Amino acid sequence: MNKPDKKLWEGITPEARALLRTREYSSTTMAERLRDPGVEVGELLAVDRADASLKAAWIPGVEVFARTVHPQPYRGVFGEFVRRDEGVLKEIGLWPVQWAAARMFAGTAKGFHIHPPSIPEGADAAEWFKKMFSRPAANVGSRPYEKEQWDVIFFVQGRVEVFLRDARAGLDNRVMRFFVDGDNRRGRNNAGLVVPAGVAHAMRVEGSEDVIMVYGTSTCFHPEFEGRIASEIETASLPESWASFLRS
């Protein structure tokens, strides 16, 4: 935020002027906006992933792919998730072994959580990741999907802000932040998302509508695979008077 021009704001009190900041609206690159403040996922789908600046900002292994949501006049919509033998999941050799659904109430968020990557016995983690993701197309067959949880996520209702942060040893600390629309908001922001093990992810509902998501995982649910980072946003604290009464 920039400090405002004093002469422009001379009509308000000095106390108020001292607190003023103006928002920066100058144009920045896609790569810069992808980290902060975030972009529409439709923008990501429309750009060339081979662009050098975007490639340098993209978290290795993360995939976003367009979804087809068909209108059904007078009834609603029909949204396709993914076809096993087509598209991104075929290219990376990933097909979930478990599917689940979740609802996020309006005004809530899922704190950062992360799934542990599987490192071969005796291998150095940093070197392993560099090998796996230096040339992704050549190495997808070596990914141990059956030993680590990768998420394939779809949104069927509402609008959500997604936060991703790479936490894998030896890889750059890259951040991706973007907005995805559910099927009831049919348009260019309908997309599927693949999140690799080792990439911390969080979500925040935008707007007054609940978010409903459907997601597949490369392994069945294991509580020990759910690592929490900065997840206190999920805790609704009781009023102190209530907590005091319960403790008494």
Secondary structure as UniProt FT lines:
FT   TURN            6..11
FT   HELIX           14..19
FT   HELIX           30..35
FT   TURN            36..37
FT   STRAND          39..40
FT   HELIX           41..46
FT   TURN            49..50
FT   HELIX           52..57
FT   TURN            60..61
FT   STRAND          63..66
FT   STRAND          69..72
FT   TURN            73..75
FT   STRAND          76..79
FT   TURN            84..85
FT   HELIX           87..92
FT   STRAND          98..104
FT   TURN            106..107
FT   STRAND          109..114
FT   TURN            121..122
FT   HELIX           125..134
FT   HELIX           136..139
FT   HELIX           140..142
FT   HELIX           145..147
FT   STRAND          151..157
FT   STRAND          159..166
FT   TURN            169..170
FT   STRAND          175..181
FT   TURN            183..184
FT   TURN            188..189
FT   STRAND          191..195
FT   TURN            197..198
FT   STRAND          199..205
FT   STRAND          211..217
FT   HELIX           223..225
FT   STRAND          227..228
FT   HELIX           232..234
FT   HELIX           240..247
//
